Amino acid sequence: MNSVHYSFSGSACFTVLPLLLSKMLIKIQWEDSKEELPLKVYTHNIRYSAKHLSDGEKSWETRKHLVASSIEFNTFNQTAIVCLQEVLHNQLLDLLELLGKDWTYCGVGRNDGGSKGEYAPILYRKHQFTVEMNRTFWLSETPDFPSRGWDAASIRIVNAALFSHNTSGRVLYMLNTHLDDQGVKARVKGAELIKDIIMSLQNHDALILCGDMNSEHDEEAYSVFAEFLKDSSKQVISKSRYGNSSTFTGFKNNDKKEIDYIFVHDGVQVSSYGVLGNRFDDDVFSSDHRPVVANLVILNRQKGLRCN
């Protein structure tokens, strides 16, 4: 596949692989499919498998079943896509084994573009979706290569994938990211780079961005996304919202913040939204973050808008 050059504002011009299907396939699916597509989107920072545990934190061996069962229960019998953050390679393998053979993923480790470092993987069922393209960008001045940007404490990435729904033929982009927890400039510049990437994407029915943004509603990185995307939590009335408001709890439930989001573009209707629990009667935290879910509808093209 040939390369395409995009010029992103605020960063150097760099080369990306085309984030499109072939023109013929796009034309057939785009013109002929008008079917609305209900979609469950689930995002969760699962906490990396730490060698040295924080106060109140249990080992990944203890937590992994809680993470997997939450995904399985909340996506059962539904068309669903799952975005996870802070996932090390061994954790990814564990979750795929627990979820079963129909589940697979796209994404790479941030340290080397292979299997080292944290992934921001996008999980899906093979019988529901086909990945037509997948590309990882590093949130830095050199987004084509493993690199740390600006004042970030860690290497950060955004995972972008183009999905086609196997039954309806609907075409959607999913992006999954985890912005830096320390560098204010890195969060803002990373958000701006993601915005530039999104604005370059064309010919799709829907676009959804998930992730741990390490940014609350009144902070600048959140504002970058809110300028051109819709925060799912703000698209529903109170009776259609489930659970908590805070998405980060820590392992003592005493450090509550709302920093995990599902953003949608035009053409996507948010039917309901929820922040699920991460601790139950056994007093074990599945993670220091809570899962965030949204029931979406990708509208037919008479009701929705092209996201380009």
C-alpha positions in Angstrom: 0.0 0.0 0.0 1.4 3.4 -1.0 2.1 6.0 1.6 0.3 9.3 2.0 1.7 12.5 3.3 -0.3 14.6 5.7 0.8 17.9 7.2 -0.2 18.4 10.8 -0.4 21.8 12.3 2.0 22.4 15.2 4.2 19.5 14.2 6.5 18.5 11.4 5.2 17.0 8.2 5.5 13.2 8.4 4.4 10.1 6.6 1.4 8.0 7.6 0.0 4.9 6.0 -3.4 5.5 4.4 -6.2 5.3 7.0 -8.7 4.2 4.3 -10.0 1.1 2.6 -9.6 0.9 -1.2 -11.7 3.4 -3.1 -13.8 0.6 -4.6 -14.6 -1.0 -1.3 -15.4 2.4 0.4 -17.7 3.3 -2.5 -19.7 0.1 -2.3 -20.1 0.2 1.4 -20.6 3.9 1.6 -23.3 4.2 -1.0 -25.2 1.0 -0.4 -25.4 0.6 3.4 -27.9 2.6 5.3 -28.5 0.3 8.2 -28.2 1.8 11.7 -25.6 0.0 13.9 -26.0 -0.2 17.7 -22.6 -0.4 19.3 -21.4 -0.9 22.8 -18.1 0.9 23.5 -16.2 0.0 26.7 -13.0 1.7 27.8 -10.9 0.9 30.9 -7.4 1.7 32.2 -6.7 -1.7 33.7 -3.5 -0.7 35.6 -0.3 -2.2 34.4 1.0 -5.4 36.1 3.3 -3.8 38.7 6.2 -5.6 40.4 5.9 -3.4 43.4 2.3 -3.0 44.5 0.8 0.2 45.8 -1.1 0.3 49.1 -4.4 -1.4 48.5 -3.4 -2.8 45.2 -3.6 -6.6 44.4 -1.5 -8.5 42.0 -2.5 -8.8 38.3 -3.0 -12.5 38.9 -5.8 -11.6 41.3 -7.2 -8.7 39.3 -7.2 -10.2 35.8 -10.4 -12.3 36.3 -12.2 -9.2 37.5 -11.1 -7.2 34.4 -12.1 -10.0 32.0 -15.4 -10.8 33.6 -16.4 -7.1 33.5 -15.7 -7.0 29.7 -17.5 -10.3 29.1 -20.6 -9.4 31.1 -21.0 -5.9 29.7 -20.5 -6.9 26.1 -22.4 -10.2 26.1 -24.6 -10.6 23.0 -23.8 -7.1 21.8 -21.8 -5.6 19.0 -18.9 -4.2 21.0 -15.5 -2.7 20.8 -13.2 -2.4 23.9 -10.4 0.0 24.4 -7.9 -0.6 27.2 -5.0 1.4 28.6 -1.8 0.5 30.5 -1.8 -3.1 29.1 1.5 -4.9 29.2 2.0 -7.8 26.8 1.5 -10.5 29.4 -1.8 -8.9 30.5 -3.0 -8.7 26.9 -2.4 -12.5 26.5 -4.1 -13.2 29.7 -7.2 -11.3 28.8 -7.5 -12.8 25.3 -7.2 -16.3 26.9 -9.9 -15.5 29.4 -12.2 -13.9 26.9 -12.1 -16.7 24.4 -11.0 -17.4 20.9 -13.4 -15.1 19.1 -11.7 -12.0 20.7 -8.6 -10.5 19.2 -6.9 -7.1 19.2 -5.0 -4.5 17.3 -2.2 -2.3 18.7 1.5 -2.4 19.7 3.7 -1.8 22.7 4.7 1.9 23.0 8.4 1.3 23.8 9.4 -0.3 20.5 6.3 -0.6 18.3 6.3 -4.3 19.0 5.6 -6.0 22.3 7.6 -3.9 24.8 5.9 -1.3 27.1 2.3 -0.5 27.6 -0.3 -1.1 24.8 -3.4 0.9 24.2 -5.1 -2.1 22.5 -8.5 -2.2 20.8 -10.2 -5.5 21.4 -13.1 -6.8 19.2 -14.8 -10.0 18.2 -13.6 -11.5 14.9 -17.1 -12.5 13.8 -18.3 -8.9 14.2 -15.5 -6.7 12.8 -12.6 -6.7 10.4 -9.7 -4.3 10.9 -9.0 -2.7 7.5 -6.1 -0.6 8.8 -4.3 -0.1 12.1 -1.6 2.5 12.9 0.1 3.7 16.1 1.3 7.3 16.4 3.6 8.4 19.1 2.5 11.6 20.9 5.7 13.5 20.3 7.5 15.7 17.8 8.4 12.5 15.9 5.1 10.6 15.8 6.3 8.0 13.3 8.8 6.5 15.8 8.9 5.3 19.4 9.6 8.6 21.2 8.7 10.7 24.2 7.3 14.1 23.6 7.6 17.5 25.2 7.6 17.3 29.0 6.0 13.9 29.2 7.2 11.5 32.0 6.5 8.5 29.8 6.2 7.5 26.1 2.7 8.0 25.0 0.7 6.8 21.9 -2.6 6.9 20.2 -3.8 3.7 18.5 -6.0 4.3 15.4 -7.9 1.6 13.6 -10.3 1.5 10.8 -13.0 -1.2 11.3 -15.7 -2.5 9.0 -18.7 -4.2 10.5 -19.0 -7.7 8.9 -22.8 -7.7 8.7 -23.8 -4.2 7.8 -20.7 -3.0 6.1 -20.6 0.2 8.2 -17.1 1.7 8.5 -15.8 3.4 11.6 -12.6 4.7 13.1 -11.7 3.9 16.7 -8.9 5.7 18.4 -7.5 4.8 21.8 -5.0 6.8 23.9 -3.5 7.5 27.3 -2.2 11.0 27.8 0.7 11.7 30.2 0.0 12.0 33.9 2.8 14.5 34.6 3.5 16.7 31.6 0.9 19.5 31.2 2.4 20.5 27.9 2.6 16.9 26.7 -1.1 16.4 27.4 -2.1 19.5 25.4 0.3 18.9 22.5 -0.7 15.2 22.5 -4.4 16.2 22.3 -3.7 18.6 19.5 -1.8 16.0 17.6 -4.7 13.6 18.0 -7.1 16.3 16.8 -4.9 16.8 13.7 -4.9 13.1 13.0 -8.7 12.9 13.3 -9.3 15.9 11.1 -7.3 14.2 8.3 -9.5 11.1 8.3 -12.2 10.7 5.6 -14.8 8.4 4.2 -16.3 6.7 7.3 -19.6 6.5 9.0 -18.4 7.2 12.5 -15.4 8.1 14.6 -14.9 7.4 18.3 -12.1 8.4 20.6 -11.5 6.6 23.9 -8.9 6.9 26.6 -7.5 8.0 29.9 -6.9 11.7 29.2 -5.5 12.5 32.7 -7.5 15.7 32.2 -10.6 16.8 34.0 -13.4 18.9 32.4 -11.9 22.2 33.3 -8.4 21.4 32.0 -6.8 22.3 28.7 -6.3 18.9 27.1 -10.0 18.0 27.7 -10.9 21.3 26.1 -9.0 20.5 22.9 -11.2 17.4 22.4 -14.4 19.1 23.5 -14.0 21.7 20.8 -14.7 19.3 18.0 -15.9 16.1 19.6 -18.9 15.2 21.8 -18.3 13.9 25.3 -20.6 10.9 25.7 -21.2 11.7 29.3 -22.8 15.0 28.4 -25.0 13.7 25.6 -27.5 11.8 27.8 -30.1 12.9 30.3 -29.7 11.8 33.9 -32.1 8.8 33.6 -29.9 7.4 30.8 -26.7 7.7 32.9 -25.7 4.8 35.1 -23.3 4.5 38.0 -20.6 6.9 39.2 -19.2 10.1 38.0 -15.6 9.7 38.9 -13.6 7.3 36.7 -10.3 7.3 38.7 -10.4 6.1 42.3 -6.9 5.0 43.3 -6.7 1.8 45.3 -8.1 3.4 48.4 -11.1 5.0 46.8 -10.0 8.4 48.1 -8.6 10.1 45.0 -11.6 10.6 42.8 -11.4 12.2 39.4 -13.2 12.1 36.1 -10.4 11.6 33.5 -11.5 8.7 31.3 -13.7 9.5 28.3 -15.6 8.3 25.3 -15.8 11.0 22.7 -17.9 10.7 19.5 -18.1 12.6 16.2 -21.2 13.6 14.3 -23.3 10.7 13.0 -23.1 8.9 16.4 -26.0 9.0 18.8 -25.4 8.3 22.5 -28.2 6.3 23.9 -26.9 5.7 27.4 -23.6 6.1 29.4 -22.2 4.6 32.5 -19.3 4.5 34.8 -19.1 0.9 36.3 -17.7 -0.3 39.6 -14.1 -1.4 40.1 -14.6 -2.9 43.6 -17.2 -5.2 45.0 -17.9 -7.3 48.2 -14.5 -8.9 48.1 -12.9 -5.5 48.6 -10.5 -6.1 45.7 -10.1 -3.3 43.2 -9.9 -4.5 39.6 -7.9 -1.4 38.8 -7.4 2.1 40.1 -9.8 3.2 37.3 -13.4 2.4 36.7 -14.6 1.1 33.3 -16.6 3.6 31.2 -19.2 2.4 28.8 -21.6 4.0 26.3 -24.4 2.5 24.2 -24.1 4.2 20.9 -26.0 4.1 17.6 -24.2 4.8 14.3 -27.0 6.5 12.5 -28.0 5.8 8.9 -26.7 8.4 6.4 -30.0 10.1 6.1 -29.9 11.0 9.8 -26.2 11.2 10.4 -23.4 13.3 9.0 -20.2 12.3 7.2 -17.3 12.6 9.5 -14.7 14.1 7.3 
